[in-house]
Amino acid sequence: MKYVIINGSPRVGNTCEVIKQVKTNLKGEFEEIHLAKEDIGLCKGCYNCIMIGEDKCPHHKKIKPIIDKIRDCDGIIIGSPVYAMNVTAILKNFMDHTAYLYHRPEFFTKKALIVVTTAGAGHKKVANYIDETLRHWGVNKVFKLPMACGGKDELETKGIDKVAQKFSKDVESKKLHSPKFGDVMFFNVWKAMAVSKDPIVADRDYWFKTGLVNHDFSPDVKLNFVKKSFAKLMFFILKRVIK
């Protein structure tokens, strides 16, 4: 198995320690990316990645290698301490650079583990935010490990091991889980936008070139009858609403 670790902590602290413990439960190769060392410029909000293509991002040379590593992995681990009740600035900046994935999701076969640490509160809220982002990327299954911890010597390793082992087992199984109704809905929102009369060109090209425009959801992921019917209904409605 190949795992890519995206560490959003600007220092070596609890988040690094939890990730270190997580790794003891996983078998495979690890590619660890410390965003603090990547020197990614601030997202300018230029919309280039969405409107024209991700290769037109001013920081494409920094972002593409990370996205390529995600494409090549089996499991994603994203870590962040809680800063002012949210993710760190460097992790938020990276996620801002992936805004185009909301329109053009692609990681339908990937599994992810979220590690969030705090000395106080906000860990569950932050984990949920990262979870939402990953689901918009298309990620199939997300495991969450939000932890309130006072220091490195106080880490609850049993709790870490339990979640990490579930994540490991799921990655190794290669089983793909049925998406949530919300994920099916958003898939069809972007598909409907791609076939509208005045689509975003980059979106249209992606949806047609990948063939996703011909499916209710990623063809790699099976939908039961109820979700298939829901997908078709959503697309039927959205295609008429989005003009």
Buried (B, 14 or more C-beta within 10 A) or exposed (E): BEBBBBBBBBEEBBBBBBBEBBBEBBEBEBBBBBBBEBEBEEBEEEEBBBBBBBEBBBBBEBBEEBBEBBEEBBBBBBBBBBBEEBBBBBBBBBBBBBBBBBBBBBBBBBBBBBBBBBEEEBBBBBBBBBBEBBBBBBBBBBBBBBBBBEEEEEBEEEEBBEBBEEBBEBBBEEEBEBBEEEBBBBBBBBBBBBBBEEBBEBBBBBBBEBEBBEBBBBEEBEBEEEBBEBBEEBBEEBBEEBE
